[in-house]
Amino acid sequence: MLFPGYAESGIAGFVRLPAALGEIGICLWLLVMGAREPKTE
């Protein structure tokens, strides 16, 4: 909407890759950390 043809530009791939890796990393971290038993003292 703001930048017509942005998806076809070369910079779109460089922006999309770190965002995708970060999203996958956060999802995996939440799955692992959320599955842990809470520590009881």
Phi and psi in radians as a Rosetta constraint file:
Dihedral C 1 N 2 CA 2 C 2 CIRCULARHARMONIC -1.438 0.35
Dihedral N 2 CA 2 C 2 N 3 CIRCULARHARMONIC -0.620 0.35
Dihedral C 2 N 3 CA 3 C 3 CIRCULARHARMONIC -2.180 0.35
Dihedral N 3 CA 3 C 3 N 4 CIRCULARHARMONIC 1.634 0.35
Dihedral C 3 N 4 CA 4 C 4 CIRCULARHARMONIC -1.062 0.35
Dihedral N 4 CA 4 C 4 N 5 CIRCULARHARMONIC 2.371 0.35
Dihedral C 4 N 5 CA 5 C 5 CIRCULARHARMONIC 1.393 0.35
Dihedral N 5 CA 5 C 5 N 6 CIRCULARHARMONIC 0.283 0.35
Dihedral C 5 N 6 CA 6 C 6 CIRCULARHARMONIC -1.118 0.35
Dihedral N 6 CA 6 C 6 N 7 CIRCULARHARMONIC -0.660 0.35
Dihedral C 6 N 7 CA 7 C 7 CIRCULARHARMONIC -1.097 0.35
Dihedral N 7 CA 7 C 7 N 8 CIRCULARHARMONIC -0.511 0.35
Dihedral C 7 N 8 CA 8 C 8 CIRCULARHARMONIC -1.545 0.35
Dihedral N 8 CA 8 C 8 N 9 CIRCULARHARMONIC -0.152 0.35
Dihedral C 8 N 9 CA 9 C 9 CIRCULARHARMONIC -1.299 0.35
Dihedral N 9 CA 9 C 9 N 10 CIRCULARHARMONIC 2.780 0.35
Dihedral C 9 N 10 CA 10 C 10 CIRCULARHARMONIC -1.236 0.35
Dihedral N 10 CA 10 C 10 N 11 CIRCULARHARMONIC -0.499 0.35
Dihedral C 10 N 11 CA 11 C 11 CIRCULARHARMONIC -1.291 0.35
Dihedral N 11 CA 11 C 11 N 12 CIRCULARHARMONIC -0.365 0.35
Dihedral C 11 N 12 CA 12 C 12 CIRCULARHARMONIC -1.061 0.35
Dihedral N 12 CA 12 C 12 N 13 CIRCULARHARMONIC -0.652 0.35
Dihedral C 12 N 13 CA 13 C 13 CIRCULARHARMONIC -1.171 0.35
Dihedral N 13 CA 13 C 13 N 14 CIRCULARHARMONIC -0.627 0.35
Dihedral C 13 N 14 CA 14 C 14 CIRCULARHARMONIC -1.253 0.35
Dihedral N 14 CA 14 C 14 N 15 CIRCULARHARMONIC -0.479 0.35
Dihedral C 14 N 15 CA 15 C 15 CIRCULARHARMONIC -1.433 0.35
Dihedral N 15 CA 15 C 15 N 16 CIRCULARHARMONIC -0.663 0.35
Dihedral C 15 N 16 CA 16 C 16 CIRCULARHARMONIC -1.249 0.35
Dihedral N 16 CA 16 C 16 N 17 CIRCULARHARMONIC -0.629 0.35
Dihedral C 16 N 17 CA 17 C 17 CIRCULARHARMONIC -1.106 0.35
Dihedral N 17 CA 17 C 17 N 18 CIRCULARHARMONIC -0.937 0.35
Dihedral C 17 N 18 CA 18 C 18 CIRCULARHARMONIC -1.095 0.35
Dihedral N 18 CA 18 C 18 N 19 CIRCULARHARMONIC -0.589 0.35
Dihedral C 18 N 19 CA 19 C 19 CIRCULARHARMONIC -1.141 0.35
Dihedral N 19 CA 19 C 19 N 20 CIRCULARHARMONIC -0.732 0.35
Dihedral C 19 N 20 CA 20 C 20 CIRCULARHARMONIC -1.169 0.35
Dihedral N 20 CA 20 C 20 N 21 CIRCULARHARMONIC -0.750 0.35
Dihedral C 20 N 21 CA 21 C 21 CIRCULARHARMONIC -1.110 0.35
Dihedral N 21 CA 21 C 21 N 22 CIRCULARHARMONIC -0.718 0.35
Dihedral C 21 N 22 CA 22 C 22 CIRCULARHARMONIC -1.137 0.35
Dihedral N 22 CA 22 C 22 N 23 CIRCULARHARMONIC -0.699 0.35
Dihedral C 22 N 23 CA 23 C 23 CIRCULARHARMONIC -1.157 0.35
Dihedral N 23 CA 23 C 23 N 24 CIRCULARHARMONIC -0.735 0.35
Dihedral C 23 N 24 CA 24 C 24 CIRCULARHARMONIC -1.128 0.35
Dihedral N 24 CA 24 C 24 N 25 CIRCULARHARMONIC -0.729 0.35
Dihedral C 24 N 25 CA 25 C 25 CIRCULARHARMONIC -1.096 0.35
Dihedral N 25 CA 25 C 25 N 26 CIRCULARHARMONIC -0.757 0.35
Dihedral C 25 N 26 CA 26 C 26 CIRCULARHARMONIC -1.119 0.35
Dihedral N 26 CA 26 C 26 N 27 CIRCULARHARMONIC -0.739 0.35
Dihedral C 26 N 27 CA 27 C 27 CIRCULARHARMONIC -1.083 0.35
Dihedral N 27 CA 27 C 27 N 28 CIRCULARHARMONIC -0.770 0.35
Dihedral C 27 N 28 CA 28 C 28 CIRCULARHARMONIC -1.134 0.35
Dihedral N 28 CA 28 C 28 N 29 CIRCULARHARMONIC -0.734 0.35
Dihedral C 28 N 29 CA 29 C 29 CIRCULARHARMONIC -1.082 0.35
Dihedral N 29 CA 29 C 29 N 30 CIRCULARHARMONIC -0.762 0.35
Dihedral C 29 N 30 CA 30 C 30 CIRCULARHARMONIC -1.134 0.35
Dihedral N 30 CA 30 C 30 N 31 CIRCULARHARMONIC -0.651 0.35
Dihedral C 30 N 31 CA 31 C 31 CIRCULARHARMONIC -1.122 0.35
Dihedral N 31 CA 31 C 31 N 32 CIRCULARHARMONIC -0.759 0.35
Dihedral C 31 N 32 CA 32 C 32 CIRCULARHARMONIC -1.251 0.35
Dihedral N 32 CA 32 C 32 N 33 CIRCULARHARMONIC -0.857 0.35
Dihedral C 32 N 33 CA 33 C 33 CIRCULARHARMONIC -1.236 0.35
Dihedral N 33 CA 33 C 33 N 34 CIRCULARHARMONIC -0.555 0.35
Dihedral C 33 N 34 CA 34 C 34 CIRCULARHARMONIC -1.303 0.35
Dihedral N 34 CA 34 C 34 N 35 CIRCULARHARMONIC -0.394 0.35
Dihedral C 34 N 35 CA 35 C 35 CIRCULARHARMONIC -1.488 0.35
Dihedral N 35 CA 35 C 35 N 36 CIRCULARHARMONIC -0.190 0.35
Dihedral C 35 N 36 CA 36 C 36 CIRCULARHARMONIC -1.239 0.35
Dihedral N 36 CA 36 C 36 N 37 CIRCULARHARMONIC 2.574 0.35
Dihedral C 36 N 37 CA 37 C 37 CIRCULARHARMONIC -1.324 0.35
Dihedral N 37 CA 37 C 37 N 38 CIRCULARHARMONIC 2.400 0.35
Dihedral C 37 N 38 CA 38 C 38 CIRCULARHARMONIC -1.153 0.35
Dihedral N 38 CA 38 C 38 N 39 CIRCULARHARMONIC 2.503 0.35
Dihedral C 38 N 39 CA 39 C 39 CIRCULARHARMONIC -1.268 0.35
Dihedral N 39 CA 39 C 39 N 40 CIRCULARHARMONIC 2.280 0.35
Dihedral C 39 N 40 CA 40 C 40 CIRCULARHARMONIC -1.953 0.35
Dihedral N 40 CA 40 C 40 N 41 CIRCULARHARMONIC 2.365 0.35
